[in-house]
């Protein structure tokens, strides 16, 4: 199975959840779902060259979907890659990642017509290579 991690930023007023350590000694992702009051988004992180979700990412998407179901607003999904590799392949990989997240949200109960895929202005995400390989989920006002 491909290893992907999920990270959902905490609400602005909440203290961040402490990272835990996996048996492999790596810090595990924080997975605190956004609250309806914060209308927060989520970030789903991916392994290099991959577009599949691991169990943690699937759980985070289900938690986020449960929050989003109570909101009437659209959801925008944007996929990114890190700066390494072939640009056309990275564009397709970012699109595949966004589609996988969209499909997981629909499977979790979000109506497909609420979800919009938005191509990024720049397919390369911000931050480190690990942070750049992600899909952003944003609940729009």
C-alpha positions as MATLAB code, in Angstrom:
seq = 'XXXXXXXXXXXXXXXXXXXXXXXXXXXXXXXXXXXXXXXXXXXXXXXXXXXXXXXXXXXXXXXXXXXXXXXXXXXXXXXXXXXXXXXXXXXXXXXXXXXXXXXXXXXXXXXXXXXXXXXXXXXXXXXXXXXXXXXXXXXXX';
ca = [
       0.000    0.000    0.000;
       1.147    3.511   -0.739;
       1.807    5.644    2.312;
       0.021    9.000    2.373;
      -0.543   11.194    5.371;
      -3.339   13.576    6.114;
      -3.214   16.869    7.942;
      -6.181   19.000    8.885;
      -5.164   22.298   10.482;
      -6.805   23.046   13.844;
      -9.336   25.834   14.253;
      -7.596   29.182   14.911;
      -8.665   29.255   18.576;
      -7.690   25.654   19.280;
      -4.281   24.579   20.473;
      -2.579   22.276   17.975;
      -2.775   18.582   18.734;
       0.597   17.116   19.627;
       2.199   14.951   16.980;
       2.544   11.301   17.830;
       5.336    8.991   16.832;
       4.765    5.934   14.677;
       6.624    2.654   15.226;
       8.970    3.705   12.424;
       9.912    6.742   14.529;
       8.367    9.316   12.201;
       5.998   12.000   13.432;
       2.413   11.101   12.587;
       0.101   13.645   11.008;
      -2.199   15.708   13.131;
      -5.792   14.918   12.267;
      -8.123   17.402   13.856;
     -11.174   18.089   11.723;
     -12.194   21.684   11.078;
     -15.256   22.959   12.883;
     -18.301   24.381   11.125;
     -17.635   27.688   12.906;
     -14.129   27.943   11.470;
     -15.189   26.748    7.987;
     -11.651   25.429    7.914;
     -10.195   23.420    5.129;
      -8.036   20.372    5.058;
      -4.800   19.267    3.451;
      -4.225   15.708    2.319;
      -0.548   14.854    1.878;
       0.784   12.272   -0.591;
       3.889   10.165   -1.036;
       6.259   10.974   -3.904;
       4.741   10.126   -7.279;
       1.546    8.693   -5.728;
      -2.135    9.597   -5.840;
      -3.665    6.991   -3.517;
      -4.926    7.504    0.032;
      -3.800    5.575    3.089;
      -6.085    4.754    6.023;
      -5.189    7.947    7.907;
      -5.988   10.150    4.896;
      -9.295    8.325    4.368;
     -10.230    8.836    8.015;
      -9.389   12.539    7.826;
     -11.479   12.943    4.685;
     -14.434   11.202    6.355;
     -14.105   13.503    9.404;
     -13.920   16.586    7.192;
     -16.891   15.385    5.116;
     -18.963   14.990    8.279;
     -18.231   18.640    9.079;
     -18.861   19.845    5.524;
     -22.244   18.076    5.267;
     -23.761   20.665    7.585;
     -22.551   23.570    5.452;
     -24.407   24.773    2.344;
     -21.305   26.249    0.716;
     -19.215   24.924   -2.193;
     -16.028   22.945   -1.648;
     -12.968   23.677   -3.796;
     -10.266   21.039   -4.278;
      -6.807   21.859   -5.660;
      -3.973   19.368   -6.196;
      -0.241   20.110   -6.060;
       3.094   18.357   -6.501;
       6.633   19.044   -5.394;
       9.017   20.785   -7.839;
      10.887   17.632   -8.880;
      10.167   15.683  -12.036;
       8.560   16.327  -15.390;
       6.153   19.316  -15.469;
       3.441   17.708  -17.676;
       3.573   14.542  -15.536;
       3.315   16.680  -12.376;
       0.265   18.495  -13.756;
      -1.435   15.131  -14.372;
      -0.368   13.816  -10.939;
      -1.818   16.902   -9.218;
      -5.081   16.384  -11.133;
      -5.195   12.690  -10.183;
      -4.663   13.562   -6.517;
      -7.518   16.081   -6.623;
      -9.803   13.507   -8.277;
      -8.994   10.878   -5.619;
      -9.862   13.330   -2.835;
     -13.056   14.410   -4.613;
     -14.123   10.788   -5.028;
     -13.435   10.087   -1.348;
     -15.553   13.091   -0.306;
     -18.413   11.914   -2.530;
     -18.111    8.399   -1.130;
     -18.288    9.935    2.369;
     -21.608   11.600    1.522;
     -20.797   15.019    0.049;
     -22.930   15.807   -3.007;
     -20.720   15.905   -6.121;
     -22.345   19.129   -7.340;
     -20.965   20.953   -4.271;
     -17.379   20.074   -5.219;
     -15.332   22.056   -7.728;
     -11.868   21.044   -8.920;
      -9.703   24.136   -9.301;
      -6.413   23.957  -11.174;
      -3.629   25.690   -9.259;
      -1.952   28.816  -10.625;
       1.302   26.891  -10.114;
       1.222   23.094   -9.841;
       4.160   23.205   -7.408;
       2.882   23.482   -3.848;
       4.481   25.638   -1.191;
       6.715   24.473    1.640;
       9.054   21.519    1.718;
       8.730   18.737   -0.866;
       6.661   16.733    1.658;
       4.334   19.716    2.223;
       4.105   20.486   -1.505;
       2.700   17.029   -2.388;
      -0.853   17.698   -1.277;
      -4.456   18.438   -2.072;
      -6.070   21.462   -0.443;
      -9.756   21.250    0.404;
     -11.343   24.670    0.965;
     -14.900   25.418    1.998;
     -15.817   28.660    0.236;
     -18.062   31.322    1.735;
];
